[in-house]
Amino acid sequence: MGAARVLLTRTAAKGAGFARALSELARQRGEPAPNVLYAPVHVPRTVAYTPELSAALQATAADQVAWVTFTSANAVRACTELWGEHFAHVLNAADARLACVGKATAAELERCGIEPDYIPHTQSAMGMLAGFPTGDRQQDEPDTVWVVEGQNARPTLREGLGALGFRVMRTVVYRMEPAVEADLAPGELGRDAAREVLSREASAGQPITDAVVATAPSLLQALAEGVPADRFPPVVAIGQSTASAARSLGVPYVVADSPSAQDLASAAFSVVSAGA
């Protein structure tokens, strides 16, 4: 039997850790290493700078913000593109505490010389809310949280913080757009090419792709468009929001234990082994 094939909705650079972990699992089982197709599908684009964007950063510098939250590494990178070294200078000098959705986002902050104060055990917006430090809620004026995120971010965190009694100030610093040829490294697939691969397999009734590792709901939805649900490969969902998208689409799925490369690889390996 030949090697399995797994489609990952990341670039080859961002998916390198996943591929190594997947190969190691196969080696331990004495099986061929699965082939990984890299299909970033969408790429983050930093929004154009306007003076209005800096209002929240200025409020942070003036110590009018109690917390700053980041729900993706893309948001951190977009901030550094918008404000350069001034971004790190403000966050390091201000009284505001910093919350990250998970380890990858925290690592991006640390690369900027910024140390996060809060990383939830469960790496999701709901996980952030479950243990979010609320402090003394008896004060007259609510604390302000600056929520830094992408345009397509779900309102879960914003609404949850509001329910906890915080005043929420949102800044959209990037949007996800379909990857074009200039965004792709050799061998990577954009949205249309990846969708064509899956559609062609579905039409032929001979699926070659054994699993799709989906790292965001929007990426899964983009890939599934036009592909019959009963012929779509099993999905490895990075988290509950992506799992919810899989349920809505009616495609089979499992949820990785965490968004880490190791746990995504473990879930993918279980899927392809079950289908062997």
C-alpha positions as CSV (number, residue, x, y, z in Angstrom):
1,M,0.0,0.0,0.0
2,G,1.3,3.4,-0.9
3,A,1.8,6.4,1.4
4,A,-1.3,8.2,2.6
5,R,-1.9,11.8,1.5
6,V,-2.9,14.6,3.8
7,L,-4.0,18.1,2.8
8,L,-3.0,20.8,5.3
9,T,-4.4,24.3,5.1
10,R,-1.1,26.0,5.9
11,T,2.0,27.0,4.0
12,A,4.9,24.6,3.8
13,A,6.9,26.9,6.2
14,K,4.1,27.0,8.8
15,G,3.4,23.3,8.3
16,A,6.9,22.0,8.7
17,G,6.4,21.0,12.3
18,F,3.3,19.1,11.4
19,A,5.0,17.2,8.6
20,R,7.9,16.2,10.9
21,A,5.6,15.0,13.6
22,L,3.5,13.0,11.0
23,S,6.7,11.4,9.6
24,E,7.9,10.5,13.0
25,L,4.6,8.8,13.9
26,A,4.8,6.8,10.7
27,R,8.4,5.8,11.4
28,Q,7.4,4.5,14.8
29,R,4.7,2.4,13.2
30,G,7.0,1.2,10.4
31,E,4.8,2.8,7.8
32,P,5.5,5.1,4.9
33,A,5.5,8.8,5.8
34,P,2.3,10.4,4.5
35,N,2.6,12.9,1.7
36,V,1.5,16.4,2.8
37,L,-0.1,18.8,0.4
38,Y,0.2,22.4,1.5
39,A,-2.8,24.5,0.7
40,P,-2.9,27.8,2.5
41,V,-6.1,28.7,0.7
42,H,-6.3,32.2,2.3
43,V,-3.5,34.5,3.4
44,P,-3.6,37.3,6.0
45,R,-3.4,40.9,4.6
46,T,-2.6,43.7,7.0
47,V,-5.2,46.5,6.7
48,A,-4.1,49.9,5.4
49,Y,-2.9,52.2,8.0
50,T,-5.2,55.1,9.1
51,P,-4.8,57.4,12.0
52,E,-8.0,56.0,13.5
53,L,-6.3,52.6,13.9
54,S,-3.9,54.1,16.5
55,A,-6.6,55.3,18.9
56,A,-6.5,52.0,20.9
57,L,-2.7,52.0,20.9
58,Q,-2.7,55.6,22.2
59,A,-5.2,54.7,24.9
60,T,-2.9,51.8,25.9
61,A,0.0,54.2,26.1
62,A,-2.0,56.5,28.3
63,D,-2.8,53.5,30.7
64,Q,-6.5,53.7,29.8
65,V,-6.5,50.0,28.9
66,A,-6.4,47.1,31.4
67,W,-5.9,44.2,29.0
68,V,-4.9,43.7,25.4
69,T,-6.0,40.4,23.8
70,F,-4.6,38.6,20.7
71,T,-6.4,35.6,19.2
72,S,-3.8,34.8,16.5
73,A,-0.2,35.2,15.6
74,N,-1.4,37.0,12.4
75,A,-2.8,39.8,14.6
76,V,0.6,40.2,16.3
77,R,2.4,40.3,13.0
78,A,-0.1,42.8,11.6
79,C,0.5,45.1,14.6
80,T,4.2,45.1,14.0
81,E,3.6,45.9,10.3
82,L,1.3,48.8,11.2
83,W,3.3,50.3,14.1
84,G,6.8,48.9,13.9
85,E,8.9,49.0,17.1
86,H,6.5,51.5,18.6
87,F,4.0,48.7,19.1
88,A,6.4,46.7,21.4
89,H,7.6,49.9,23.1
90,V,4.0,50.8,24.1
91,L,3.0,47.4,25.3
92,N,6.2,47.0,27.4
93,A,5.9,50.4,29.0
94,A,2.1,50.4,29.6
95,D,0.3,49.0,32.7
96,A,-2.0,46.9,30.4
97,R,-1.7,43.1,30.8
98,L,-1.5,40.9,27.7
99,A,-3.6,37.8,26.9
100,C,-2.9,35.3,24.1
101,V,-5.2,32.6,22.8
102,G,-2.4,30.1,22.7
103,K,1.3,29.2,22.5
104,A,1.8,30.2,18.9
105,T,0.4,33.6,19.5
106,A,2.5,34.0,22.6
107,A,5.6,33.0,20.7
108,E,4.9,35.7,18.1
109,L,4.7,38.3,20.9
110,E,7.9,37.0,22.5
111,R,9.7,37.4,19.1
112,C,8.8,41.1,19.4
113,G,10.3,41.2,22.9
114,I,6.9,41.2,24.6
115,E,6.0,38.8,27.4
116,P,2.3,37.8,27.7
117,D,0.6,37.6,31.1
118,Y,-2.1,35.1,30.4
119,I,-2.3,32.0,28.1
120,P,-5.3,29.7,28.7
121,H,-5.0,26.0,29.1
122,T,-7.6,25.4,26.4
123,Q,-6.4,27.4,23.3
124,S,-9.6,29.0,22.1
125,A,-11.7,32.0,22.7
126,M,-13.9,30.0,25.1
127,G,-10.8,28.8,26.8
128,M,-9.6,32.5,27.2
129,L,-12.9,33.4,28.8
130,A,-13.1,30.5,31.1
131,G,-10.1,31.6,33.1
132,F,-9.8,35.3,32.2
133,P,-8.7,37.3,35.3
134,T,-11.5,39.7,36.2
135,G,-9.9,41.3,39.3
136,D,-12.1,43.6,41.4
137,R,-15.4,44.1,39.6
138,Q,-16.8,46.4,42.3
139,Q,-15.3,49.5,40.8
140,D,-17.5,52.3,39.3
141,E,-16.0,52.2,35.8
142,P,-15.5,49.0,33.9
143,D,-12.0,48.1,32.8
144,T,-11.3,48.4,29.1
145,V,-10.0,45.5,27.1
146,W,-8.4,46.2,23.7
147,V,-9.3,43.2,21.4
148,V,-6.9,43.0,18.5
149,E,-8.1,40.6,15.8
150,G,-8.9,39.8,12.2
151,Q,-11.9,40.9,10.3
152,N,-13.5,37.5,10.2
153,A,-13.0,36.8,13.9
154,R,-16.1,35.4,15.6
155,P,-17.6,37.6,18.3
156,T,-17.2,34.9,21.0
157,L,-14.4,36.7,22.9
158,R,-15.8,40.2,22.5
159,E,-19.2,39.2,23.7
160,G,-17.8,37.1,26.5
161,L,-15.6,39.9,27.8
162,G,-18.6,42.2,27.8
163,A,-20.6,39.6,29.8
164,L,-17.7,39.6,32.3
165,G,-18.2,43.3,32.8
166,F,-15.4,44.7,30.6
167,R,-15.7,47.5,28.2
168,V,-14.5,46.2,24.8
169,M,-12.5,48.2,22.3
170,R,-12.0,46.3,19.0
171,T,-9.4,46.9,16.3
172,V,-9.3,44.9,13.1
173,V,-5.7,44.7,12.0
174,Y,-5.9,42.2,9.2
175,R,-8.2,40.3,6.9
176,M,-8.0,36.9,5.2
177,E,-8.0,36.9,1.4
178,P,-7.6,34.2,-1.2
179,A,-4.0,33.3,-1.8
180,V,-2.8,34.3,-5.3
181,E,0.2,32.9,-7.2
182,A,2.6,35.4,-5.8
183,D,1.7,34.2,-2.2
184,L,2.5,30.6,-2.9
185,A,5.8,28.8,-2.7
186,P,6.6,26.1,-5.3
187,G,4.3,23.1,-4.8
188,E,1.7,24.9,-2.6
189,L,-1.9,25.1,-3.6
190,G,-4.2,28.1,-3.6
191,R,-7.9,27.8,-2.9
192,D,-9.0,27.1,-6.5
193,A,-6.2,24.5,-7.1
194,A,-6.9,22.7,-3.8
195,R,-10.6,22.7,-4.4
196,E,-10.0,21.3,-7.9
197,V,-8.0,18.5,-6.5
198,L,-10.8,17.5,-4.1
199,S,-13.5,17.9,-6.7
200,R,-11.7,15.8,-9.3
201,E,-11.2,13.0,-6.8
202,A,-14.9,13.2,-5.8
203,S,-16.1,13.1,-9.4
204,A,-13.9,10.1,-10.2
205,G,-15.1,8.3,-7.1
206,Q,-11.5,7.5,-6.2
207,P,-10.4,9.7,-3.3
208,I,-6.6,10.0,-3.1
209,T,-6.6,12.5,-0.2
210,D,-7.0,10.6,3.0
211,A,-7.5,13.5,5.3
212,V,-7.9,17.3,5.3
213,V,-6.3,19.1,8.3
214,A,-8.4,22.3,8.6
215,T,-6.9,25.1,10.7
216,A,-9.9,27.5,10.5
217,P,-13.6,27.3,9.7
218,S,-13.3,29.6,6.7
219,L,-10.6,27.5,5.2
220,L,-12.6,24.3,5.4
221,Q,-15.7,26.0,4.0
222,A,-13.7,27.4,1.1
223,L,-12.3,23.9,0.3
224,A,-15.6,22.1,0.6
225,E,-17.5,24.4,-1.8
226,G,-18.7,22.3,-4.7
227,V,-17.5,19.0,-3.3
228,P,-20.3,16.6,-2.2
229,A,-20.2,16.0,1.5
230,D,-20.3,12.3,1.2
231,R,-17.2,12.3,-0.9
232,F,-15.2,14.9,1.1
233,P,-12.2,13.4,2.9
234,P,-12.3,13.1,6.7
235,V,-11.4,16.3,8.4
236,V,-9.1,16.9,11.3
237,A,-10.4,20.1,12.9
238,I,-7.9,22.3,14.8
239,G,-10.6,23.3,17.4
240,Q,-14.3,23.4,18.2
241,S,-15.2,26.3,15.8
242,T,-13.7,24.3,12.9
243,A,-15.5,21.2,14.1
244,S,-18.7,23.2,14.1
245,A,-18.1,24.1,10.5
246,A,-17.5,20.4,9.6
247,R,-20.8,19.5,11.3
248,S,-22.6,22.2,9.3
249,L,-21.1,20.8,6.1
250,G,-22.0,17.3,7.0
251,V,-18.5,15.9,6.6
252,P,-16.8,13.4,8.9
253,Y,-14.4,14.9,11.3
254,V,-12.3,14.5,14.4
255,V,-11.0,17.3,16.7
256,A,-7.3,17.5,17.6
257,D,-6.5,17.6,21.3
258,S,-4.9,20.9,20.9
259,P,-3.7,23.2,18.0
260,S,-0.1,22.1,18.4
261,A,1.7,20.5,15.4
262,Q,2.1,17.2,17.4
263,D,-1.6,16.9,18.3
264,L,-2.7,17.8,14.8
265,A,-0.3,15.2,13.4
266,S,-1.5,12.6,15.9
267,A,-5.1,13.1,14.9
268,A,-4.3,13.0,11.2
269,F,-2.3,9.9,11.6
270,S,-5.2,8.2,13.4
271,V,-7.6,9.2,10.6
272,V,-5.4,7.9,7.8
273,S,-4.6,4.7,9.7
274,A,-8.3,4.0,10.3
275,G,-8.9,4.4,6.6
276,A,-6.0,2.2,5.5
